[in-house]
Structure formats: structure tokens, C-alpha cells
């Protein structure tokens, strides 16, 4: 699995996870469980999350989240 994007908030992570599930993309939200234990401002060392997808789905995943990143 390769890293694609680090969501800026819990809500953004939830929307991205829902999109990945809707399109049948196998993914892992690294750090997701830890960030739910210690909510608050995202920091790179503690509760930041990273979306990981399989290499063959990376291009589709990037296309799906591109509108969110552009904002």
C-alpha cells in the first residue's frame, strides 16, 4: 500500500473513507484509531492520519479526492 493523502480533519477523513468504500477501493487510514483516542488539533507526530491504498487503485483514489484537495 502507498500513501496518498493526509486528511486535515476527522470529518474529511470520514468523507474520504466513505468514498473509498463506495468505489470498492481497499484502503487503510493509518493513525485513524489513535486519532479517535486523542481528538484535537492534528499534529504530525500524534494524531495525524494518512490514507493508504493499493498501488493499482492509487490513480482512481487520487482522482476521487482531487476536488477536496483543490480547495
C-alpha positions, -999 to 999 in steps of 0.1 A, spaced: 0 0 0 12 35 -8 4 68 10 -19 91 -10 -31 119 13 -33 131 49 -67 144 58 -69 178 75 -97 168 99 -117 139 112 -147 149 90 -125 150 59 -111 116 68 -146 102 72 -157 115 38 -126 101 21 -131 67 38 -168 67 26 -157 75 -10 -131 47 -9 -157 22 3 -183 34 -22 -159 27 -51 -147 -6 -37 -111 6 -31 -93 -13 -4 -77 13 19 -62 18 53 -65 51 72 -32 49 91 -34 65 125 -72 65 124 -77 46 156 -51 66 175 -67 99 164 -100 88 177 -85 81 212 -69 116 214 -91 140 194 -80 176 189 -58 196 166 -39 174 141 -2 171 147 22 151 125 36 132 154 5 122 173 -29 120 157 -23 127 120 -40 102 96 -27 90 63 -47 74 35 -30 43 21 -43 25 -10 -31 -4 -31 -9 6 -59 -33 -4 -86 -60 18 -71 -38 49 -65 -48 67 -96 -85 63 -91 -82 73 -54 -63 104 -64 -90 114 -89 -117 109 -63 -101 131 -37 -87 157 -61 -117 181 -57 -112 180 -19 -75 187 -22 -80 216 -46 -100 237 -20 
